[in-house]
Amino acid sequence: MQQHPDRKQGQHGSAMVLALFILSILTVVGLLAARTTTTEVQMATNEMRHRQTFYTAEGVAELVSEILEQNIACPNGFVENSERGGLVQVETPDFWKNKPDPGQMTAEDNHNNPPARDMRIPIGIDDSEPHTNVFIGGAPELSIGNALQTAAGYGGTGRSAAKHGAHIVYDQIIQHRGYFNAEAIVKIQWRHVIGTEGTCSP
């Protein structure tokens, strides 16, 4: 009698190859899923850092507007290196006199070479830590229906303009540098009506 090969033994070998093939596919799919998840987590983290940095810069704008009004009230500006409210370091005592200068604010090449700035928030930390730089520049403009001489005093250092005769439009550039080199720059305009200055608190 002729003997036939054991078919069951051949079937067991095919099942092993098939199982290894399926396991390999599942491993690749799992690795791809893990990589996609990691990428999505990184994207969400970067988005969160961007939003935090932007909202911080935007939130400083209201504070800067108030300090600008205080500075305008003092013809000679603040005391040198004034600290306002224990939070803001004023580095340009009479920044209300600054003229508009689009090139005034340049990106920091590195933390050891910060750009010239008018204010820095907060006080008492190194520039390698998250901080906000503020740059201000303004120009007088005539209010509708007023003579040219109403703004003449503000073209220099005088304060002879009649009340509501002119206003100064300031550009406030606020640059916040957060963790992991996150950076946001917010630019707003502030209109000051000449003659509405309060009491000077240098």
C-alpha positions as CSV (number, residue, x, y, z in Angstrom):
1,M,0.0,0.0,0.0
2,Q,1.2,3.5,-0.9
3,Q,1.4,5.9,2.0
4,H,0.1,9.5,1.6
5,P,1.9,12.4,3.3
6,D,0.3,13.7,6.4
7,R,-1.9,16.6,5.3
8,K,-2.4,17.8,8.8
9,Q,1.3,18.6,9.2
10,G,1.3,20.8,6.1
11,Q,-1.8,22.6,7.3
12,H,-0.2,23.5,10.6
13,G,2.8,25.1,8.7
14,S,0.4,27.2,6.6
15,A,-1.5,28.4,9.7
16,M,1.8,29.5,11.3
17,V,2.9,31.6,8.3
18,L,-0.6,33.1,8.0
19,A,-0.6,34.0,11.8
20,L,2.8,35.6,11.5
21,F,1.7,37.6,8.5
22,I,-1.4,38.9,10.2
23,L,0.6,39.7,13.4
24,S,3.1,41.7,11.3
25,I,0.3,43.7,9.7
26,L,-1.3,44.4,13.1
27,T,2.1,45.6,14.4
28,V,2.6,48.0,11.5
29,V,-0.9,49.3,11.9
30,G,-0.3,49.8,15.7
31,L,2.9,51.6,15.1
32,L,1.3,54.0,12.5
33,A,-1.6,54.7,14.9
34,A,0.9,55.5,17.8
35,R,2.9,57.8,15.5
36,T,-0.3,59.6,14.3
37,T,-1.4,60.0,18.0
38,T,2.0,61.4,19.0
39,T,1.9,63.9,16.1
40,E,-1.6,65.0,17.0
41,V,-0.6,65.5,20.6
42,Q,2.4,67.7,19.5
43,M,0.1,69.7,17.2
44,A,-2.4,70.3,20.0
45,T,0.4,71.3,22.4
46,N,1.9,73.8,19.9
47,E,-1.6,75.2,19.3
48,M,-2.1,75.7,23.0
49,R,1.3,77.4,23.4
50,H,0.5,79.7,20.5
51,R,-2.9,80.7,22.0
52,Q,-1.4,81.3,25.4
53,T,1.3,83.5,23.9
54,F,-1.1,85.5,21.8
55,Y,-3.6,86.0,24.6
56,T,-0.8,87.2,26.9
57,A,0.3,89.8,24.3
58,E,-3.3,90.9,23.8
59,G,-3.9,91.1,27.5
60,V,-1.0,93.5,28.0
61,A,-2.5,96.0,25.6
62,E,-5.0,97.5,28.1
63,L,-2.3,97.8,30.8
64,V,0.0,99.6,28.3
65,S,-2.7,102.0,27.3
66,E,-3.1,103.1,30.9
67,I,0.6,103.5,31.4
68,L,0.8,105.5,28.2
69,E,-1.8,107.9,29.5
70,Q,0.2,108.3,32.7
71,N,3.3,109.0,30.7
72,I,1.6,111.7,28.6
73,A,0.6,113.5,31.8
74,C,4.2,114.0,32.7
75,P,6.0,116.4,30.3
76,N,9.4,114.8,31.1
77,G,8.1,111.3,31.5
78,F,8.7,109.0,34.4
79,V,11.7,108.7,36.7
80,E,14.6,106.9,35.0
81,N,14.0,103.1,35.0
82,S,10.6,103.5,36.6
83,E,8.7,100.5,37.9
84,R,5.0,100.9,37.5
85,G,2.7,99.0,39.8
86,G,5.5,96.5,40.6
87,L,5.0,94.8,37.3
88,V,6.2,97.0,34.4
89,Q,9.8,98.1,33.9
90,V,9.8,101.4,31.9
91,E,13.1,101.7,30.1
92,T,12.3,104.9,28.1
93,P,11.2,107.5,30.6
94,D,9.5,109.8,28.1
95,F,8.2,107.3,25.6
96,W,5.1,109.4,24.9
97,K,7.4,111.6,22.7
98,N,8.5,108.7,20.5
99,K,7.8,109.2,16.8
100,P,6.3,106.3,14.7
101,D,9.1,104.1,13.5
102,P,8.1,100.9,11.7
103,G,11.6,99.5,12.1
104,Q,11.7,100.3,15.8
105,M,10.8,96.7,16.8
106,T,13.1,94.0,15.5
107,A,13.0,90.4,16.4
108,E,15.4,89.3,19.1
109,D,18.3,87.5,17.5
110,N,19.0,85.8,20.8
111,H,18.1,86.3,24.4
112,N,21.3,88.1,25.0
113,N,20.6,90.7,22.5
114,P,17.1,92.1,23.1
115,P,15.8,94.9,20.9
116,A,15.4,98.4,22.2
117,R,12.1,98.6,24.0
118,D,10.1,101.1,25.9
119,M,8.7,98.8,28.5
120,R,9.3,95.2,29.7
121,I,6.9,93.0,31.6
122,P,7.4,91.5,34.2
123,I,10.1,92.9,36.4
124,G,13.0,91.0,37.8
125,I,13.5,88.1,35.4
126,D,16.0,87.3,32.8
127,D,15.2,87.7,29.1
128,S,15.5,83.9,28.7
129,E,12.3,83.6,30.7
130,P,8.9,84.4,29.2
131,H,8.4,88.1,29.0
132,T,6.7,90.9,27.0
133,N,8.4,93.8,25.2
134,V,6.5,97.0,24.4
135,F,7.3,99.5,21.7
136,I,5.4,102.8,21.4
137,G,5.4,105.6,18.8
138,G,2.9,108.3,18.1
139,A,2.3,111.3,15.9
140,P,0.0,114.3,16.4
141,E,-3.0,114.8,14.1
142,L,-5.5,117.6,13.7
143,S,-9.1,117.1,14.8
144,I,-11.6,118.1,12.2
145,G,-12.3,121.8,12.0
146,N,-9.2,123.0,14.0
147,A,-6.3,125.2,13.0
148,L,-2.8,123.9,12.4
149,Q,-1.3,125.7,15.3
150,T,-3.3,123.5,17.8
151,A,-0.9,120.6,17.1
152,A,2.3,122.7,16.9
153,G,3.2,122.4,20.6
154,Y,3.0,118.7,20.4
155,G,5.3,118.5,17.4
156,G,8.1,119.4,19.8
157,T,8.1,119.4,23.6
158,G,5.6,122.2,24.3
159,R,2.0,121.8,25.5
160,S,0.3,124.8,24.2
161,A,-2.4,123.0,22.2
162,A,-6.0,124.0,22.9
163,K,-8.2,121.3,24.5
164,H,-9.6,118.9,21.9
165,G,-7.8,120.8,19.2
166,A,-5.7,117.8,18.2
167,H,-5.0,114.2,19.1
168,I,-2.0,111.9,19.1
169,V,-2.3,108.5,17.5
170,Y,0.0,106.0,19.0
171,D,1.1,102.6,17.7
172,Q,1.6,100.1,20.5
173,I,3.6,97.0,19.4
174,I,3.5,94.3,22.0
175,Q,5.8,91.3,21.6
176,H,5.4,88.4,24.0
177,R,8.0,85.6,24.0
178,G,6.9,82.5,25.8
179,Y,8.3,79.1,26.4
180,F,9.8,76.9,23.6
181,N,10.4,80.0,21.5
182,A,6.7,80.8,21.1
183,E,6.2,84.4,20.0
184,A,3.2,86.6,19.4
185,I,3.2,90.2,18.2
186,V,0.1,92.4,18.7
187,K,-0.2,95.9,17.2
188,I,-2.9,98.3,18.3
189,Q,-3.5,102.0,18.0
190,W,-4.4,104.3,20.8
191,R,-5.8,107.8,20.3
192,H,-5.1,110.4,22.9
193,V,-7.0,113.6,22.8
194,I,-4.6,116.5,23.6
195,G,-5.6,118.4,26.7
196,T,-7.2,115.5,28.5
197,E,-4.1,114.6,30.5
198,G,-4.5,113.7,34.1
199,T,-2.1,114.5,37.0
200,C,1.5,113.6,36.6
201,S,2.7,110.7,38.8
202,P,6.4,110.3,37.8
